[in-house]
C-alpha cells in the first residue's frame, strides 16, 4: 500500500469509527444532556493523555456555546486542584480504557460530594463506567488503531461525542448566532458576526 492509500485508509477508519459509535446513541445521551442542561454550577471535563486533550477541546466548545466549563487535569486534581469541583457541578470524564489510575483517584471525591459523573469511555465494564451516572460509549473495533494502542480512532470518537453533546445543547437552549457572537468578539469569527 502506498502512503496516499495508507492515509486514505486511516481517514476511512476514523470515519467508520464515528458511524459505528453513532449506532450506540440511545436514551443515555438524553440523560447526559439533561444533566448538563440542568447544571447549576459548571461542567468540569477531565482526562489524561490524549483523552485529556480531547476533554480540553470539549470544555472549550461548551464554553464558547454558552455552557460554563473548565478542564481539570486529574493528576493535578489529586495534588490540590480538586477545589475546582463544587457540589453543583457536573463532571464529564474521558478515558478509553476507563481504568486510568489518575482518573480513578479522582472518583472518590466526586462520589463523596455527590457530583453527577458522565463518562465517555470505550469500556462499559471499567471502574470509571461502573461509578458513572451516565456512560457514553466510545468503543471502536480492536484492529482500528495501530497496535491496538495508539489513540487515533478512539479520540476521534470521543471528540465527535463531545461535539454532538454541544450541538444538542445549542438546540435545547435555543442558542442563536447572536448568542454565539457574544463569546467571540475577536478574530475572524468576531469580525464576521459583530462588524457591520
Secondary structure, 3 states (H helix, E strand, C coil): CCHHHHHHHHHHHHHHHHHHHHCCCCHHHHHHHHHHHCCCCCEEEEECHHHHHHHHHHHHHHHHCCCCEEEECHHHHCCCHHHHCCCCCEEEEECCCCCCHHHHHHHHHHHHCCCEEEEEECCCCCHHHHCCCEEEECCCCHHHCHHHCCCCHHHHHHHHHHHHHHHHHHHHHCCCHHHHHHCCCCHHHHHHHHCC
